[in-house]
Amino acid sequence: MTVPFFRLSSPGRRTAFGLLAAMLVLSMCNAPSWALHMPKVAELPASALQPFMQSNSQIWDAIVPLPDGRMLLEAPAWVGNTGPQLFVRSTDGQLEPWPNAAWNGTEGDSASRFVALGGLTRTADGHIWVLDSGVTNRKTPPAAPPKLVEIDPATNTVLRVVPIQASALRPGSILSGIAVHGTTAYVPDSGVAGLLVIDTTTATARRFLDHHPDLIASRPIVTPNGPVRDSSGHYAAVDASMVAVSPDGSWIVLQAPGQYLSRVSTAIFNDPDITPAAFEESVTQWFKTPSLGGMTIDNDGTLYWADITTASILSYTTGRVPRRLITDPRLQWPTTPGLDGHGHLYVSASQIDHSTAFGAPTATITWPITIYELTLPTTPPPG
């Protein structure tokens, strides 16, 4: 098809340019402040990143430090782990299945044990919410229905199990990632792009942003060695699998590993008058991130990202100020980091691209898997 090209006379050009300038000024007045570019040079030296613990058998992919000094570690089945999927590390370094061995068993009623963990988070009341996707292998059908599990770390007991309604799922759904504020849980679907908003009191699940382009894996996941491919040679495709909710619950951020970061106001999920078009347009591209292996959010709303592409830890303030905290080749596929509230971040160099997660018949992990401790900067963002 030939696209027509229209020439304007000089007065016409002046008028058109004047209108365009006026429109640009109006849009700049109404638009949020633009994000700065991510710095190319890291702020911290390599000495700020120190090995914290190692494993010769488990691939850790999420860390949640507890206020009493203990630490929760997720070792999900979908990356090839066998045995317990959720551990607690005591202050003396000992590891035990958490909340107990029965919940980490491999046999029995799937409603009362972990089948395939897909994320965990700590809420303002101190409780832990765990997502069990029920999908032990992304290439095979679910082994069990998905569910949410609430656990009290003070007593190490399960408080309740919230089954996820099948009506909120799609053929091929693989739930991954969880954020909770109050009685609302936000769970992305990494198999068929979408977002589940779950009332944890009534176990009512609603599905939003179905097949939204900002939640779809439209870009390859890129590591320092290039794009990640599955066993068939195709680019590994994982839709939105990361989510975080602001401390006041007013917004969430979503991202697929190979997509850009998007921000959404949570008010739209309870607006009965919002139109489908307005719903689609409510998703705002918040930052053109590299490929990410995980994210977490601090009490002040600052996001911390595990950058797969450049082996870095990045941060992003609510004022949209990006920081490259550290870049280190030891961070091979860093995953969901954890903050201890005392100036330290913990992150696993998981080597997931060398696991069986994307269809490889055997793993090529270089053991041990190392969790690193990063001492965060005490200075404000560079001006």
Backbone hydrogen bonds in HBPLUS format (Angstrom, degrees):
<---DONOR---> <-ACCEPTOR-->    atom                        ^
c    i                          cat <-CA-CA->   ^        H-A-AA   ^      H-
h    n   atom  resd res      DA  || num        DHA   H-A  angle D-A-AA Bond
n    s   type  num  typ     dist DA aas  dist angle  dist       angle   num
A0013-ARG N   A0009-SER O   2.80 MM   4  6.08 153.3  1.87 156.9 165.1     1
A0014-ARG N   A0010-SER O   3.02 MM   4  6.31 159.8  2.06 153.6 158.4     2
A0015-THR N   A0011-PRO O   2.99 MM   4  6.26 159.3  2.03 150.7 156.1     3
A0016-ALA N   A0012-GLY O   2.89 MM   4  6.08 166.3  1.91 152.4 156.3     4
A0017-PHE N   A0013-ARG O   2.84 MM   4  5.98 167.1  1.86 153.8 157.5     5
A0018-GLY N   A0014-ARG O   2.95 MM   4  6.06 147.6  2.05 140.1 149.1     6
A0019-LEU N   A0015-THR O   2.95 MM   4  6.28 156.2  2.01 150.8 156.7     7
A0020-LEU N   A0016-ALA O   2.90 MM   4  6.18 161.3  1.94 152.2 157.7     8
A0021-ALA N   A0017-PHE O   2.89 MM   4  6.04 154.3  1.96 143.1 150.0     9
A0022-ALA N   A0018-GLY O   2.98 MM   4  6.22 158.2  2.03 146.2 151.9    10
A0023-MET N   A0019-LEU O   2.92 MM   4  6.18 160.4  1.95 151.4 156.7    11
A0024-LEU N   A0020-LEU O   2.91 MM   4  6.10 152.9  1.98 145.8 153.5    12
A0025-VAL N   A0021-ALA O   3.00 MM   4  6.27 158.1  2.05 150.4 155.3    13
A0026-LEU N   A0022-ALA O   3.06 MM   4  6.33 162.9  2.09 150.7 154.9    14
A0027-SER N   A0023-MET O   2.94 MM   4  6.15 161.1  1.98 149.3 154.5    15
A0028-MET N   A0024-LEU O   2.94 MM   4  6.12 150.8  2.02 146.6 154.6    16
A0029-CYS N   A0025-VAL O   3.00 MM   4  6.24 144.6  2.13 144.5 154.0    17
A0030-ASN N   A0026-LEU O   3.12 MM   4  6.39 145.9  2.24 146.1 154.7    18
A0031-ALA N   A0027-SER O   2.92 MM   4  5.84 135.8  2.12 143.4 154.2    19
A0043-GLU N   A0324-ARG O   2.93 MM 281  6.35 151.5  2.01 156.8 164.7    20
A0044-LEU N   A0325-LEU O   2.90 MM 281  5.76 156.7  1.95 156.7 163.0    21
A0048-ALA N   A0045-PRO O   3.05 MM   3  5.78 165.3  2.07 120.7 125.3    22
A0049-LEU N   A0046-ALA O   3.07 MM   3  5.67 164.7  2.10 118.1 122.9    23
A0375-THR N   A0048-ALA O   3.13 MM 327  5.49 158.4  2.18 148.1 153.0    24
A0050-GLN N   A0373-GLU O   2.92 MM 323  5.25 169.6  1.93 150.8 152.3    25
A0373-GLU N   A0050-GLN O   2.72 MM 323  5.25 167.8  1.73 159.5 162.4    26
A0052-PHE N   A0371-ILE O   2.70 MM 319  5.53 160.5  1.74 161.4 159.9    27
A0053-MET N   A0371-ILE O   3.29 MM 318  5.34 153.6  2.37 136.5 141.0    28
A0371-ILE N   A0053-MET O   2.87 MM 318  5.34 172.7  1.87 160.8 162.7    29
A0055-SER N   A0369-ILE O   2.92 MM 314  5.25 142.2  2.06 142.1 153.3    30
A0369-ILE N   A0055-SER O   2.83 MM 314  5.25 154.5  1.90 159.7 157.4    31
A0061-ASP N   A0074-GLU O   2.91 MM  13  5.82 156.5  1.97 155.1 162.1    32
A0074-GLU N   A0062-ALA O   3.02 MM  12  5.18 164.0  2.05 150.8 151.7    33
A0064-VAL N   A0072-LEU O   2.98 MM   8  5.02 160.1  2.02 141.7 146.0    34
A0072-LEU N   A0064-VAL O   2.91 MM   8  5.02 175.3  1.91 136.2 137.8    35
A0066-LEU N   A0070-ARG O   2.85 MM   4  5.28 171.2  1.85 150.4 147.3    36
A0069-GLY N   A0066-LEU O   3.02 MM   3  5.60 161.5  2.06 125.3 126.7    37
A0071-MET N   A0089-ARG O   3.04 MM  18  5.01 143.4  2.17 135.7 145.4    38
A0089-ARG N   A0071-MET O   2.68 MM  18  5.01 161.7  1.72 151.2 157.9    39
A0073-LEU N   A0087-PHE O   2.94 MM  14  5.11 160.8  1.98 139.3 143.7    40
A0087-PHE N   A0073-LEU O   2.89 MM  14  5.11 168.6  1.90 153.2 157.1    41
A0075-ALA N   A0085-GLN O   2.70 MM  10  4.55 171.7  1.71 137.9 140.5    42
A0080-GLY N   A0077-ALA O   2.90 MM   3  5.37 163.4  1.93 121.0 124.8    43
A0098-TRP N   A0086-LEU O   2.80 MM  12  5.55 160.7  1.83 145.5 142.8    44
A0088-VAL N   A0096-GLU O   2.87 MM   8  5.52 153.3  1.94 157.9 166.8    45
A0096-GLU N   A0088-VAL O   3.12 MM   8  5.52 148.5  2.22 144.4 154.0    46
A0090-SER N   A0094-GLN O   2.85 MM   4  5.32 160.9  1.89 155.7 159.3    47
A0093-GLY N   A0090-SER O   2.96 MM   3  5.27 163.2  1.99 115.3 118.0    48
A0104-ASN N   A0101-ALA O   3.02 MM   3  5.10 136.8  2.21  99.1 112.0    49
A0105-GLY N   A0102-ALA O   3.10 MM   3  5.04 161.6  2.13 108.9 109.6    50
A0114-PHE N   A0103-TRP O   2.72 MM  11  5.76 167.3  1.74 159.2 157.1    51
A0112-SER N   A0109-ASP O   3.16 MM   3  5.78 163.1  2.19 116.1 121.1    52
A0133-SER N   A0116-ALA O   2.83 MM  17  5.55 136.3  2.02 165.1 157.8    53
A0118-GLY N   A0131-LEU O   2.81 MM  13  5.32 163.2  1.84 148.8 147.7    54
A0177-GLY N   A0118-GLY O   2.82 MM  59  5.86 157.1  1.87 146.1 154.1    55
A0131-LEU N   A0119-GLY O   2.83 MM  12  5.23 173.5  1.83 155.3 155.1    56
A0121-THR N   A0129-TRP O   2.96 MM   8  5.44 147.2  2.07 147.4 157.6    57
A0129-TRP N   A0121-THR O   2.89 MM   8  5.44 165.1  1.91 160.3 165.3    58
A0123-THR N   A0127-HIS O   2.96 MM   4  5.60 161.9  1.99 159.4 165.3    59
A0126-GLY N   A0123-THR O   2.87 MM   3  5.36 159.9  1.91 119.6 124.1    60
A0128-ILE N   A0151-ILE O   2.90 MM  23  5.11 175.1  1.90 158.4 159.9    61
A0151-ILE N   A0128-ILE O   2.78 MM  23  5.11 161.1  1.82 153.3 159.4    62
A0130-VAL N   A0149-VAL O   2.82 MM  19  5.07 159.5  1.86 146.0 153.1    63
A0149-VAL N   A0130-VAL O   2.89 MM  19  5.07 153.9  1.96 145.6 152.9    64
A0132-ASP N   A0147-LYS O   2.92 MM  15  5.32 172.2  1.92 169.0 166.8    65
A0147-LYS N   A0132-ASP O   2.95 MM  15  5.32 152.5  2.03 145.4 153.9    66
A0143-ALA N   A0134-GLY O   2.70 MM   9  5.46 151.0  1.78 165.6 166.8    67
A0144-ALA N   A0134-GLY O   3.32 MM  10  4.59 139.0  2.50 123.9 128.1    68
A0140-THR N   A0137-ASN O   3.02 MM   3  5.49 168.4  2.03 119.8 123.6    69
A0164-ILE N   A0146-PRO O   3.25 MM  18  5.73 168.5  2.26 137.9 134.4    70
A0148-LEU N   A0162-VAL O   2.83 MM  14  4.93 158.4  1.88 136.7 144.1    71
A0162-VAL N   A0148-LEU O   2.74 MM  14  4.93 166.9  1.76 147.8 152.5    72
A0150-GLU N   A0160-ARG O   2.99 MM  10  5.46 170.4  2.00 160.5 163.7    73
A0159-LEU N   A0150-GLU O   2.77 MM   9  5.50 158.2  1.81 146.2 153.5    74
A0152-ASP N   A0157-THR O   2.95 MM   5  5.57 165.1  1.97 163.4 163.1    75
A0155-THR N   A0152-ASP O   3.27 MM   3  5.77 139.1  2.45 109.0 117.6    76
A0156-ASN N   A0152-ASP O   2.72 MM   4  5.55 124.5  2.02 144.4 162.0    77
A0168-ALA N   A0165-GLN O   3.14 MM   3  5.77 161.0  2.18 115.3 120.7    78
A0169-LEU N   A0166-ALA O   3.05 MM   3  5.31 163.7  2.07 112.6 117.5    79
A0173-SER N   A0170-ARG O   2.87 MM   3  5.23 152.3  1.94 145.4 140.0    80
A0190-SER N   A0174-ILE O   2.79 MM  16  5.36 142.6  1.93 151.4 149.1    81
A0176-SER N   A0188-PRO O   3.12 MM  12  5.83 162.6  2.15 145.6 150.1    82
A0179-ALA N   A0186-TYR O   3.03 MM   7  5.17 143.8  2.16 141.6 151.4    83
A0186-TYR N   A0179-ALA O   2.71 MM   7  5.17 164.5  1.73 162.0 166.5    84
A0181-HIS N   A0184-THR O   2.91 MM   3  5.46 161.4  1.95 160.6 165.3    85
A0184-THR N   A0181-HIS O   3.03 MM   3  5.46 163.5  2.06 130.5 135.2    86
A0200-THR N   A0183-THR O   2.85 MM  17  5.32 158.4  1.90 146.1 151.3    87
A0185-ALA N   A0198-ILE O   2.85 MM  13  5.01 163.9  1.88 146.9 152.5    88
A0198-ILE N   A0185-ALA O   2.85 MM  13  5.01 170.2  1.86 152.2 155.4    89
A0187-VAL N   A0196-LEU O   2.90 MM   9  5.05 166.1  1.92 150.7 154.9    90
A0196-LEU N   A0187-VAL O   2.81 MM   9  5.05 171.7  1.81 147.2 149.4    91
A0189-ASP N   A0194-GLY O   2.95 MM   5  5.21 153.3  2.02 145.9 141.2    92
A0239-ASP N   A0190-SER O   2.91 MM  49  4.15 150.0  2.00 137.8 129.3    93
A0211-HIS N   A0193-ALA O   2.80 MM  18  4.90 170.6  1.81 143.6 140.7    94
A0195-LEU N   A0208-PHE O   2.91 MM  13  5.20 154.8  1.98 153.8 153.8    95
A0208-PHE N   A0195-LEU O   2.80 MM  13  5.20 161.3  1.84 154.3 160.9    96
A0197-VAL N   A0206-ARG O   2.83 MM   9  5.26 163.8  1.85 156.3 161.7    97
A0206-ARG N   A0197-VAL O   2.96 MM   9  5.26 162.0  1.99 140.2 146.0    98
A0199-ASP N   A0204-THR O   2.86 MM   5  5.23 163.1  1.89 155.7 157.7    99
A0203-ALA N   A0199-ASP O   2.74 MM   4  5.40 130.8  1.98 150.4 164.2   100
A0212-HIS N   A0209-LEU O   3.08 MM   3  5.13 156.9  2.13 128.1 121.8   101
A0215-LEU N   A0212-HIS O   2.91 MM   3  5.50 160.8  1.95 121.6 128.0   102
A0216-ILE N   A0213-PRO O   3.40 MM   3  5.22 157.4  2.46  96.6 103.1   103
A0240-ALA N   A0215-LEU O   2.90 MM  25  4.97 148.5  2.00 156.4 155.4   104
A0218-SER N   A0216-ILE O   2.81 MM   2  5.60 119.7  2.18 115.2  98.0   105
A0228-VAL N   A0221-ILE O   2.79 MM   7  5.62 150.3  1.88 165.1 174.4   106
A0223-THR N   A0226-GLY O   2.98 MM   3  5.12 177.4  1.98 128.6 129.0   107
A0226-GLY N   A0223-THR O   2.90 MM   3  5.12 167.3  1.92 116.4 119.2   108
A0236-ALA N   A0228-VAL O   2.89 MM   8  5.73 169.0  1.90 137.6 138.2   109
A0230-ASP N   A0234-HIS O   2.69 MM   4  5.57 154.1  1.75 161.8 169.3   110
A0233-GLY N   A0230-ASP O   3.00 MM   3  5.37 162.8  2.03 114.4 119.6   111
A0241-SER N   A0255-GLN O   3.07 MM  14  6.31 151.6  2.15 134.6 133.1   112
A0242-MET N   A0255-GLN O   3.07 MM  13  5.24 144.5  2.20 152.5 161.0   113
A0255-GLN N   A0242-MET O   3.09 MM  13  5.24 140.7  2.25 144.2 143.4   114
A0244-ALA N   A0253-VAL O   3.16 MM   9  5.44 144.3  2.29 143.2 148.6   115
A0253-VAL N   A0244-ALA O   2.91 MM   9  5.44 152.3  1.99 153.3 161.3   116
A0246-SER N   A0251-TRP O   2.91 MM   5  5.61 168.5  1.92 167.1 167.1   117
A0249-GLY N   A0246-SER O   2.88 MM   3  5.01 156.8  1.93 110.8 118.5   118
A0266-THR N   A0250-SER O   3.00 MM  16  5.45 164.1  2.03 122.5 127.6   119
A0252-ILE N   A0264-VAL O   2.89 MM  12  5.43 158.5  1.94 155.6 162.4   120
A0264-VAL N   A0252-ILE O   2.89 MM  12  5.43 160.5  1.93 157.4 161.5   121
A0254-LEU N   A0262-SER O   2.87 MM   8  5.31 153.3  1.94 144.4 152.9   122
A0262-SER N   A0254-LEU O   3.01 MM   8  5.31 165.9  2.03 159.4 162.8   123
A0259-GLN N   A0256-ALA O   3.00 MM   3  4.98 166.7  2.02 111.4 115.7   124
A0292-LEU N   A0257-PRO O   3.00 MM  35  4.94 143.4  2.14 131.2 139.4   125
A0261-LEU N   A0287-PHE O   3.07 MM  26  5.29 146.0  2.19 169.2 167.7   126
A0286-TRP N   A0261-LEU O   2.74 MM  25  5.45 152.3  1.82 137.7 146.0   127
A0263-ARG N   A0284-THR O   2.74 MM  21  5.17 159.0  1.78 150.2 157.1   128
A0284-THR N   A0263-ARG O   2.95 MM  21  5.17 177.9  1.95 158.4 157.7   129
A0269-PHE N   A0266-THR O   3.21 MM   3  5.77 151.0  2.30 112.2 119.2   130
A0270-ASN N   A0267-ALA O   3.19 MM   3  5.73 162.1  2.22 113.9 119.3   131
A0271-ASP N   A0268-ILE O   3.42 MM   3  5.05 174.1  2.43 101.0 101.1   132
A0279-PHE N   A0275-THR O   2.90 MM   4  6.14 150.4  1.99 151.6 160.7   133
A0280-GLU N   A0276-PRO O   3.01 MM   4  6.30 158.9  2.06 149.1 153.5   134
A0281-GLU N   A0277-ALA O   3.05 MM   4  6.29 153.3  2.12 145.8 153.2   135
A0282-SER N   A0278-ALA O   3.01 MM   4  6.01 112.0  2.49 135.2 150.3   136
A0282-SER N   A0279-PHE O   3.15 MM   3  5.14 152.7  2.23  99.9 108.3   137
A0289-THR N   A0287-PHE O   2.98 MM   2  5.58 125.3  2.29 107.4  91.5   138
A0308-ILE N   A0291-SER O   2.84 MM  17  5.50 147.9  1.94 142.2 150.9   139
A0293-GLY N   A0306-ALA O   2.83 MM  13  5.39 160.9  1.87 153.2 159.3   140
A0306-ALA N   A0294-GLY O   2.94 MM  12  5.31 161.8  1.97 158.1 154.3   141
A0296-THR N   A0304-TYR O   2.98 MM   8  5.34 146.1  2.10 144.9 154.6   142
A0304-TYR N   A0296-THR O   2.83 MM   8  5.34 162.8  1.86 158.8 160.0   143
A0298-ASP N   A0302-THR O   2.84 MM   4  5.26 160.0  1.88 151.1 158.0   144
A0301-GLY N   A0298-ASP O   3.02 MM   3  5.30 164.6  2.05 114.3 117.4   145
A0303-LEU N   A0316-TYR O   2.88 MM  13  5.07 168.0  1.90 148.7 146.6   146
A0316-TYR N   A0303-LEU O   2.86 MM  13  5.07 141.8  2.01 143.8 149.2   147
A0305-TRP N   A0314-LEU O   2.79 MM   9  5.03 161.8  1.83 137.3 143.7   148
A0314-LEU N   A0305-TRP O   2.98 MM   9  5.03 163.0  2.01 143.0 148.4   149
A0307-ASP N   A0312-SER O   2.87 MM   5  4.99 157.9  1.92 152.1 155.1   150
A0312-SER N   A0307-ASP O   3.19 MM   5  4.99 153.4  2.27 130.8 138.6   151
A0328-ASP N   A0311-ALA O   2.88 MM  17  5.76 161.4  1.91 173.3 174.0   152
A0313-ILE N   A0326-ILE O   2.96 MM  13  5.51 149.4  2.05 151.6 159.4   153
A0325-LEU N   A0313-ILE O   2.93 MM  12  5.64 135.0  2.13 149.0 162.9   154
A0326-ILE N   A0313-ILE O   3.43 MM  13  5.51 156.6  2.49 139.6 144.1   155
A0315-SER N   A0323-ARG O   2.88 MM   8  5.12 151.5  1.96 144.4 151.1   156
A0323-ARG N   A0315-SER O   2.85 MM   8  5.12 150.1  1.94 146.6 146.0   157
A0317-THR N   A0321-VAL O   3.14 MM   4  5.23 162.4  2.18 132.2 134.6   158
A0320-ARG N   A0317-THR O   2.90 MM   3  5.14 151.6  1.98 114.1 116.3   159
A0331-LEU N   A0328-ASP O   2.95 MM   3  5.80 167.5  1.96 128.7 132.4   160
A0332-GLN N   A0330-ARG O   2.91 MM   2  5.66 131.2  2.16 107.8  93.0   161
A0351-GLN N   A0332-GLN O   3.03 MM  19  5.36 159.9  2.07 144.1 142.8   162
A0350-SER N   A0333-TRP O   3.16 MM  17  5.62 137.6  2.34 133.6 129.7   163
A0335-THR N   A0348-SER O   3.16 MM  13  5.80 142.5  2.31 149.7 160.7   164
A0338-GLY N   A0346-TYR O   2.85 MM   8  5.13 150.7  1.94 143.9 153.4   165
A0346-TYR N   A0338-GLY O   2.79 MM   8  5.13 158.5  1.83 150.6 157.9   166
A0340-ASP N   A0344-HIS O   3.17 MM   4  5.79 161.8  2.20 155.6 159.0   167
A0376-LEU N   A0343-GLY O   2.94 MM  33  5.43 159.4  1.98 146.4 151.6   168
A0345-LEU N   A0374-LEU O   2.88 MM  29  5.03 158.6  1.93 144.4 151.6   169
A0374-LEU N   A0345-LEU O   2.69 MM  29  5.03 167.6  1.70 158.9 162.7   170
A0347-VAL N   A0372-TYR O   3.02 MM  25  5.42 155.1  2.08 146.8 154.7   171
A0372-TYR N   A0347-VAL O   2.76 MM  25  5.42 164.2  1.79 161.6 157.1   172
A0349-ALA N   A0370-THR O   2.97 MM  21  5.76 173.9  1.97 169.9 168.8   173
A0354-HIS N   A0351-GLN O   2.77 MM   3  5.42 159.8  1.81 121.5 128.6   174
A0355-SER N   A0352-ILE O   2.96 MM   3  4.96 164.7  1.99 108.1 111.9   175
A0364-THR N   A0354-HIS O   2.70 MM  10  5.00 164.3  1.73 154.0 159.6   176
A0359-GLY N   A0356-THR O   3.17 MM   3  5.40 161.7  2.20 118.0 116.3   177
